[in-house]
Amino acid sequence: MDEVRPTSGAPAHGLVPLFPPGLQAIYGECRRLYPEQANPLQVTAIVKYWLGGPDPLDYISMYRNMGCPAQDVQEHWHYVSFGLSDLYGDNRVHEFTGADGPSGFGFELTFRLKREAGETAPPTWPAELMQGLARYVFQSENTFCSGDHVSWHSPLDNSESRIQHMLLTEDPQMQPVHTPFGTVSFLQIVGVCTEELQAAQQWNGQGILELMRGIGVAGGPWLITDMRRGETIFEIDPHLQQERVDMGIETEGSNLSGVSAKCVWDDLSRPPDDEEDSRSICIGSQPRRLSNKDTEQIRETLRKGLEFNSKTALPPISSQKQNHERSQSRKDSLESESSAAIIPHELVRTRQLESIHLKFNQESGTLLPLCLRGRLLHGRHFTYKSINGDTAITFVSTGVEGAFATEENPYAAHGPWLQYSWPEKKLKISVLPDSVFDNPLQ
């Protein structure tokens, strides 16, 4: 359980060497911005993460930011996390890798929340939100980048707000800091509506963030989240959707190359009871599992969706490195619990299929137009990775390097990983209720 308390301030002169250098570096950047707030309120984990506590962030400091009227920046609360980077350098949480690379995961989270009239203290719910994102990072080892989006599907403050998802961007005030344990940058959480999240998925997060910077009530230059905002940027300015977002999708495509989803595929060219069937949902039989190399390739395919590049190549299976020393507590989210017991990669042959049936839940199905319009029409690829098992479905355009589905053989499977080469038209797709995927044996 967390507690709120004021910080103890900087250590006395002569005790600085005893103060954790990573922590000191972030405090120093905060003091640069808030020299008059030496002892801000702070949410701290009572039981630290390295002692078995559930919350990876040791502290979240909360500052009152007066804004900048000259830039039309309103007054707000500014939250800063401590713990995604290496604070201590003694391997208690993060492996010490030297001062030249990233410290820990290489970043800390920030959040800017509009200060409501009459508020004398910052709300503490953003601290739990930041802890939730930090838990995801620690458990999956997937780091965040500017422009990433987070589908939350719930009001961030558990109210009736329309702000139910997040985009990430560089904090407009905090500068990267260099510590003895590496470099730390600061990524700011920006609350967005569902329609804004969908636009970011179909186009890119940076484009939507730039639109929000130009609309004061939607965030303004510093992208301050207002949980009482009742209109999307497209309702505030209806021309944005058609003129900016649609044009961006048409000319640039989408930077999102993959999502975790509820999905499954069936090989219609085989009888349902064929023992060689490699579907993820196999009634009465154990599904074949992804090899480590396949898992690494799919992970890299998804990771590319978080980067801003125009590469159209799938990473070659043979080039992926395996990490057998990764701890279970920080296992990648794309590895299933059973991935350790795999069929050797060399023994899993790639099969050419005659016809397939793709099944998605409703949320995954809504991304199919994005897959086509934002990715395939631009010569790119898009991957659905099942959250319920090892299944993965990758749509590839003709000419994408590294794909084992081709124009001549548009349906190909490597274990439970299916690739479909567009624009082959003989494809059956169903959008089904979540219960079908949650209860596969029913």
C-alpha positions as CSV (number, residue, x, y, z in Angstrom):
1,M,0.0,0.0,0.0
2,D,1.2,3.5,-0.8
3,E,1.5,6.4,1.5
4,V,1.7,10.2,0.8
5,R,4.4,12.1,2.6
6,P,6.6,15.2,2.0
7,T,10.1,14.4,0.8
8,S,12.9,14.9,3.1
9,G,14.7,17.3,0.8
10,A,18.4,17.2,-0.2
11,P,20.8,15.5,2.2
12,A,23.1,17.5,4.4
13,H,26.5,18.5,3.0
14,G,28.9,15.7,3.6
15,L,26.3,12.9,3.2
16,V,25.9,13.3,-0.5
17,P,27.9,10.2,-1.3
18,L,25.4,8.2,0.8
19,F,22.5,9.5,-1.2
20,P,21.7,7.2,-4.2
21,P,23.2,8.9,-7.3
22,G,20.4,7.9,-9.6
23,L,17.8,9.3,-7.3
24,Q,19.9,12.4,-6.7
25,A,20.1,13.1,-10.5
26,I,16.3,13.1,-10.9
27,Y,15.8,15.2,-7.8
28,G,18.3,17.7,-9.3
29,E,16.3,18.0,-12.5
30,C,13.1,18.5,-10.4
31,R,14.8,21.2,-8.3
32,R,15.8,23.0,-11.5
33,L,12.2,23.3,-12.4
34,Y,10.8,23.8,-8.9
35,P,13.5,25.5,-6.8
36,E,10.8,26.8,-4.4
37,Q,9.3,23.3,-3.9
38,A,12.1,21.5,-2.2
39,N,9.7,19.2,-0.3
40,P,6.8,18.3,-2.6
41,L,4.2,15.7,-1.6
42,Q,5.3,12.3,-2.6
43,V,3.6,8.9,-3.0
44,T,5.9,6.1,-1.9
45,A,5.6,2.4,-1.8
46,I,5.6,1.2,1.8
47,V,7.1,-2.1,0.8
48,K,9.8,-1.5,-1.8
49,Y,9.8,-3.6,-5.0
50,W,13.1,-5.3,-4.2
51,L,11.7,-6.4,-0.9
52,G,8.7,-8.1,-2.5
53,G,6.3,-5.2,-2.8
54,P,3.9,-5.0,-5.8
55,D,4.8,-1.4,-6.9
56,P,8.0,-0.9,-9.0
57,L,8.1,2.8,-8.5
58,D,9.8,3.8,-5.3
59,Y,8.4,7.3,-5.3
60,I,6.1,9.7,-7.3
61,S,6.7,13.3,-6.6
62,M,3.9,15.8,-7.1
63,Y,4.6,19.5,-7.9
64,R,2.4,22.5,-8.5
65,N,3.2,24.1,-11.8
66,M,2.0,27.6,-12.3
67,G,1.9,27.2,-16.1
68,C,2.9,29.9,-18.6
69,P,0.2,32.4,-19.5
70,A,2.3,33.8,-22.3
71,Q,2.2,30.4,-24.0
72,D,-1.5,29.8,-23.0
73,V,-0.4,27.0,-20.6
74,Q,-2.7,26.7,-17.6
75,E,-1.9,25.9,-14.0
76,H,-1.6,22.2,-13.3
77,W,-0.1,19.4,-11.2
78,H,3.1,17.8,-12.4
79,Y,3.9,14.2,-11.4
80,V,7.3,12.6,-11.7
81,S,8.1,8.9,-11.2
82,F,11.3,7.4,-9.6
83,G,12.1,3.7,-10.3
84,L,11.9,2.8,-14.0
85,S,15.5,4.0,-14.1
86,D,18.3,2.7,-11.9
87,L,18.3,4.7,-8.7
88,Y,20.8,2.8,-6.7
89,G,23.3,1.1,-9.0
90,D,23.7,-2.0,-6.8
91,N,21.6,-4.5,-8.8
92,R,18.8,-4.5,-6.3
93,V,16.3,-3.7,-9.1
94,H,18.1,-3.0,-12.4
95,E,21.2,-4.7,-13.7
96,F,24.0,-2.2,-13.7
97,T,25.4,-1.9,-17.2
98,G,27.5,1.2,-17.0
99,A,27.2,4.9,-17.5
100,D,27.2,5.0,-21.3
101,G,23.8,3.4,-22.0
102,P,20.3,3.8,-20.6
103,S,19.8,3.7,-16.8
104,G,17.5,0.8,-16.0
105,F,14.8,1.1,-18.7
106,G,16.1,4.4,-19.6
107,F,13.2,6.6,-18.8
108,E,10.8,7.9,-16.1
109,L,7.2,8.8,-16.4
110,T,5.6,12.2,-15.9
111,F,2.0,13.4,-16.0
112,R,0.4,16.8,-16.1
113,L,-3.1,17.2,-14.7
114,K,-5.2,20.3,-14.9
115,R,-5.5,21.9,-11.4
116,E,-9.2,22.4,-10.6
117,A,-10.4,25.6,-8.9
118,G,-10.1,25.3,-5.2
119,E,-7.7,22.3,-5.2
120,T,-5.0,22.8,-2.6
121,A,-3.4,19.4,-2.9
122,P,-2.7,17.2,-6.0
123,P,-5.0,14.1,-6.5
124,T,-3.2,10.9,-5.9
125,W,-4.9,8.7,-8.4
126,P,-2.3,9.5,-11.1
127,A,0.3,7.7,-8.9
128,E,-1.6,4.4,-9.2
129,L,-1.9,5.0,-12.9
130,M,1.9,5.4,-13.2
131,Q,2.4,2.3,-11.0
132,G,0.2,0.3,-13.4
133,L,2.2,1.3,-16.4
134,A,5.4,0.6,-14.5
135,R,4.2,-2.9,-13.6
136,Y,3.6,-3.5,-17.3
137,V,7.1,-2.4,-18.2
138,F,8.7,-4.5,-15.5
139,Q,6.7,-7.6,-16.3
140,S,7.0,-7.4,-20.1
141,E,10.4,-5.7,-20.5
142,N,8.7,-3.7,-23.2
143,T,9.8,0.0,-22.9
144,F,7.8,3.0,-24.0
145,C,8.8,5.6,-26.7
146,S,7.4,9.0,-27.6
147,G,4.3,8.5,-29.8
148,D,3.3,5.2,-28.2
149,H,-0.3,4.7,-27.3
150,V,-1.8,2.7,-24.4
151,S,-5.3,1.3,-24.6
152,W,-6.7,1.6,-21.1
153,H,-10.5,1.2,-21.8
154,S,-11.5,2.9,-18.5
155,P,-11.5,6.5,-17.3
156,L,-8.0,7.1,-15.9
157,D,-9.4,8.4,-12.7
158,N,-12.2,5.8,-12.4
159,S,-14.9,8.5,-12.9
160,E,-17.3,9.0,-15.9
161,S,-14.7,10.8,-17.9
162,R,-14.2,10.3,-21.7
163,I,-10.4,10.3,-21.1
164,Q,-9.9,6.6,-21.1
165,H,-6.6,6.0,-23.0
166,M,-3.1,7.4,-23.1
167,L,-0.5,8.7,-25.6
168,L,3.2,9.2,-24.6
169,T,5.5,12.1,-25.5
170,E,8.6,13.8,-24.3
171,D,8.0,16.0,-21.3
172,P,8.1,19.6,-22.5
173,Q,10.2,20.9,-19.5
174,M,12.3,18.1,-18.1
175,Q,15.6,17.4,-19.8
176,P,17.3,14.0,-20.0
177,V,19.8,13.5,-17.1
178,H,23.0,11.6,-17.1
179,T,23.8,9.5,-14.0
180,P,26.6,7.2,-13.1
181,F,24.2,4.4,-14.1
182,G,23.2,5.7,-17.5
183,T,20.9,8.2,-19.1
184,V,17.3,8.9,-18.1
185,S,14.7,10.6,-20.3
186,F,11.2,11.7,-19.2
187,L,8.1,10.5,-21.0
188,Q,4.9,12.3,-20.3
189,I,1.5,10.5,-20.2
190,V,-1.2,12.3,-22.1
191,G,-4.9,11.3,-21.5
192,V,-7.0,11.0,-24.7
193,C,-10.5,10.0,-25.7
194,T,-11.3,6.7,-27.6
195,E,-11.7,8.6,-30.9
196,E,-8.3,10.1,-30.5
197,L,-6.7,6.8,-29.6
198,Q,-8.2,5.2,-32.7
199,A,-6.9,8.1,-34.9
200,A,-3.4,7.6,-33.4
201,Q,-3.6,3.9,-34.2
202,Q,-4.7,4.5,-37.8
203,W,-2.2,7.3,-38.4
204,N,0.4,7.8,-35.7
205,G,0.6,9.1,-32.1
206,Q,2.9,12.0,-32.9
207,G,0.5,13.4,-35.4
208,I,-2.4,13.3,-32.9
209,L,-0.3,14.9,-30.2
210,E,0.7,17.7,-32.5
211,L,-3.0,18.4,-33.2
212,M,-3.7,18.4,-29.5
213,R,-0.9,20.9,-28.9
214,G,-2.8,23.4,-31.1
215,I,-6.0,23.1,-29.1
216,G,-5.8,24.7,-25.7
217,V,-8.8,22.8,-24.1
218,A,-7.3,19.5,-25.4
219,G,-3.9,19.9,-23.8
220,G,-2.3,22.9,-25.4
221,P,1.5,23.3,-25.9
222,W,2.4,21.2,-22.8
223,L,-0.3,18.6,-23.3
224,I,-2.0,19.0,-19.9
225,T,-4.7,16.4,-19.3
226,D,-8.1,17.7,-18.3
227,M,-10.3,14.8,-17.0
228,R,-13.4,17.0,-17.4
229,R,-12.9,17.5,-21.1
230,G,-16.1,16.5,-22.8
231,E,-15.3,16.9,-26.4
232,T,-12.7,15.2,-28.7
233,I,-10.4,17.2,-30.8
234,F,-12.6,16.2,-33.8
235,E,-15.7,17.5,-32.2
236,I,-13.9,20.7,-31.3
237,D,-12.7,21.1,-34.9
238,P,-14.5,18.7,-37.3
239,H,-12.1,19.5,-40.1
240,L,-9.2,17.8,-38.3
241,Q,-10.5,14.3,-39.0
242,Q,-10.9,14.7,-42.7
243,E,-8.2,17.2,-43.5
244,R,-5.3,16.2,-41.3
245,V,-5.9,12.6,-40.1
246,D,-7.3,11.2,-43.2
247,M,-4.6,12.9,-45.3
248,G,-2.0,11.5,-43.0
249,I,-3.3,8.0,-43.3
250,E,-3.5,8.3,-47.0
251,T,0.0,9.7,-47.5
252,E,2.0,8.3,-44.7
253,G,0.1,5.2,-43.5
254,S,0.2,3.9,-40.0
255,N,3.2,3.4,-37.7
256,L,1.4,0.7,-35.8
257,S,2.7,-2.6,-37.0
258,G,1.1,-5.0,-34.4
259,V,-1.1,-5.5,-31.4
260,S,-1.8,-8.0,-28.8
261,A,-5.3,-9.4,-29.5
262,K,-7.8,-12.2,-29.1
263,C,-7.5,-14.2,-32.3
264,V,-7.2,-17.6,-33.8
265,W,-6.8,-19.2,-37.2
266,D,-8.1,-22.4,-38.7
267,D,-6.6,-24.4,-41.6
268,L,-9.7,-25.1,-43.7
269,S,-7.6,-27.4,-46.0
270,R,-7.2,-30.0,-43.2
271,P,-9.9,-32.0,-41.4
272,P,-10.6,-30.6,-37.9
273,D,-9.2,-33.7,-36.2
274,D,-5.9,-33.7,-38.1
275,E,-3.2,-34.1,-35.6
276,E,-0.8,-32.0,-37.6
277,D,-3.1,-29.0,-37.3
278,S,-1.1,-26.2,-35.6
279,R,-4.0,-23.9,-34.5
280,S,-3.8,-22.3,-31.2
281,I,-7.2,-23.6,-30.1
282,C,-7.1,-27.3,-30.6
283,I,-9.8,-29.3,-28.8
284,G,-8.5,-32.4,-27.2
285,S,-4.8,-31.9,-28.2
286,Q,-1.9,-29.8,-27.1
287,P,-1.2,-26.9,-29.4
288,R,2.2,-26.6,-30.9
289,R,4.2,-23.8,-29.3
290,L,6.2,-21.1,-30.8
291,S,10.0,-21.5,-30.8
292,N,12.1,-18.9,-29.1
293,K,13.3,-17.6,-32.5
294,D,9.7,-17.2,-33.7
295,T,8.8,-15.4,-30.5
296,E,11.7,-13.1,-30.9
297,Q,10.7,-12.3,-34.5
298,I,7.1,-11.6,-33.6
299,R,8.3,-9.5,-30.7
300,E,10.5,-7.4,-33.1
301,T,7.6,-7.1,-35.5
302,L,5.3,-5.7,-32.8
303,R,8.1,-3.5,-31.4
304,K,8.6,-1.9,-34.8
305,G,5.1,-0.5,-34.4
306,L,6.3,1.6,-31.6
307,E,9.1,3.1,-33.7
308,F,8.8,5.7,-36.4
309,N,10.3,4.2,-39.5
310,S,9.2,3.1,-42.9
311,K,11.0,-0.3,-43.0
312,T,9.1,-3.0,-44.8
313,A,11.2,-6.0,-43.7
314,L,10.3,-8.6,-41.2
315,P,13.3,-9.6,-39.1
316,P,14.7,-12.8,-40.5
317,I,14.0,-15.8,-38.2
318,S,17.6,-16.9,-38.2
319,S,19.1,-13.7,-37.0
320,Q,17.1,-13.4,-33.7
321,K,19.1,-13.9,-30.5
322,Q,17.6,-15.8,-27.6
323,N,17.8,-14.8,-24.0
324,H,17.7,-17.8,-21.8
325,E,18.7,-15.9,-18.7
326,R,15.6,-13.7,-18.5
327,S,13.9,-13.9,-15.1
328,Q,10.3,-15.1,-14.9
329,S,9.3,-12.0,-13.1
330,R,10.4,-9.8,-16.0
331,K,9.5,-12.2,-18.9
332,D,8.4,-10.6,-22.1
333,S,4.6,-10.3,-22.5
334,L,4.8,-12.0,-25.9
335,E,6.2,-15.2,-24.4
336,S,3.5,-17.6,-23.2
337,E,3.9,-19.4,-19.9
338,S,4.6,-22.6,-21.8
339,S,7.2,-21.2,-24.2
340,A,10.1,-22.9,-22.4
341,A,8.8,-26.3,-23.6
342,I,9.2,-25.7,-27.3
343,I,9.6,-27.8,-30.4
344,P,13.2,-27.1,-31.7
345,H,13.0,-24.5,-34.4
346,E,14.7,-26.6,-37.0
347,L,12.0,-29.3,-36.7
348,V,9.1,-27.0,-37.3
349,R,8.6,-26.9,-41.0
350,T,6.8,-24.1,-42.8
351,R,3.5,-25.4,-44.3
352,Q,1.7,-23.9,-47.3
353,L,-2.0,-23.9,-46.8
354,E,-4.9,-23.8,-49.3
355,S,-7.5,-21.9,-47.4
356,I,-7.8,-20.4,-43.9
357,H,-10.4,-19.0,-41.5
358,L,-9.4,-16.0,-39.3
359,K,-11.3,-15.3,-36.1
360,F,-11.0,-12.1,-34.1
361,N,-12.9,-10.6,-31.2
362,Q,-14.8,-7.3,-31.8
363,E,-12.0,-5.0,-30.7
364,S,-9.4,-6.8,-32.8
365,G,-11.8,-6.8,-35.7
366,T,-12.1,-3.0,-35.6
367,L,-8.4,-2.8,-36.5
368,L,-8.7,-4.6,-39.8
369,P,-9.4,-1.4,-41.7
370,L,-6.2,0.0,-40.1
371,C,-4.3,-3.1,-41.2
372,L,-5.4,-2.6,-44.8
373,R,-5.5,1.1,-45.2
374,G,-2.7,2.1,-42.9
375,R,-0.3,-0.8,-43.5
376,L,-0.9,-3.1,-46.4
377,L,-1.7,-0.4,-48.9
378,H,1.6,1.2,-48.0
379,G,3.6,-2.0,-48.6
380,R,4.0,-2.9,-44.9
381,H,3.0,-5.6,-42.5
382,F,0.7,-6.0,-39.5
383,T,0.7,-8.6,-36.7
384,Y,-2.0,-9.8,-34.3
385,K,-0.4,-11.7,-31.4
386,S,-2.8,-13.7,-29.3
387,I,-3.0,-12.9,-25.6
388,N,-4.5,-16.3,-24.9
389,G,-1.7,-18.5,-26.3
390,D,1.1,-18.7,-28.9
391,T,-1.0,-17.9,-32.0
392,A,0.2,-15.0,-34.2
393,I,-1.3,-13.8,-37.5
394,T,0.8,-11.5,-39.7
395,F,-0.6,-9.8,-42.8
396,V,2.2,-9.0,-45.2
397,S,2.2,-7.0,-48.5
398,T,3.8,-8.5,-51.5
399,G,7.5,-7.8,-51.4
400,V,7.9,-7.6,-47.7
401,E,11.3,-9.1,-47.0
402,G,11.6,-12.0,-44.6
403,A,8.1,-13.2,-45.1
404,F,7.4,-16.9,-45.7
405,A,4.0,-16.2,-47.2
406,T,4.4,-15.1,-50.8
407,E,2.3,-14.1,-53.8
408,E,2.5,-17.7,-55.1
409,N,1.8,-19.2,-51.7
410,P,-0.3,-16.6,-49.9
411,Y,-1.1,-18.8,-46.8
412,A,1.8,-20.2,-44.9
413,A,2.2,-21.4,-41.3
414,H,5.3,-21.9,-39.1
415,G,3.9,-23.7,-36.1
416,P,1.1,-21.6,-34.8
417,W,2.4,-18.5,-36.6
418,L,0.3,-17.8,-39.7
419,Q,1.3,-15.3,-42.4
420,Y,-1.2,-14.1,-45.1
421,S,0.1,-12.4,-48.2
422,W,-2.2,-9.6,-49.4
423,P,-4.0,-9.1,-51.8
424,E,-5.0,-12.7,-52.0
425,K,-8.8,-12.5,-51.9
426,K,-9.9,-16.0,-50.9
427,L,-10.0,-15.4,-47.2
428,K,-12.7,-16.1,-44.6
429,I,-12.8,-13.7,-41.6
430,S,-15.2,-13.8,-38.6
431,V,-15.6,-11.4,-35.8
432,L,-16.9,-13.2,-32.7
433,P,-17.7,-12.5,-29.1
434,D,-15.0,-12.5,-26.5
435,S,-16.5,-15.6,-24.8
436,V,-15.4,-17.7,-27.8
437,F,-11.8,-16.9,-27.1
438,D,-12.1,-16.9,-23.3
439,N,-13.7,-20.4,-23.2
440,P,-12.1,-22.2,-26.2
441,L,-13.4,-25.7,-25.2
442,Q,-17.1,-24.6,-25.1
